[in-house]
Amino acid sequence: MMASASIHRHQLPSEIETLAKVEQIIEELREKYTISEEIYGNILVSLSEAVNNAIKHGNGLDPQKFIDFSFETSETEYLFTVIDEGSGFDYENIPDPTHPDNIEKADGRGIFIMKSLADDVEFIDNGKQIKIHFNRI
């Protein structure tokens, strides 16, 4: 647990429209905490992927289920947490989207993208919870 200057929590419905709400929340956080443009784009893309995965794969687009979305900041990092109500997944054995057999597939890039853009990505509780860390510049 990090010593946080601030914590923001949101409970969001499992529907595609939630992605626009997440973008709005991240924009508000960018303004409030003066998040640099350099990190902002990485945060926006990573969190869009995480929330999209939680809605589609975790909660199966079930409008009765929710996504818990939170943001914490400290002197050294920004931490985003996304939790879904699904059963989790085997995050240790995700197909490599850069492998020639997978290049043409439409799905399977979200976690790769998150790991590429964030400073650290943690999977907790069988993958139902993801923590995405960004170092402050």
Secondary structure, 3 states (H helix, E strand, C coil): CCCCCEEEEEEEECCCCHHHHHHHHHHHHHHHHCCCHHHHHHHHHHHHHHHHHHHHHHCCCCCCCEEEEEEEECCCEEEEEEECCCCCCCCCCCCCCCCCCCCCCCCCCHHHHHHHHCCEEEEECCCCEEEEEEECC
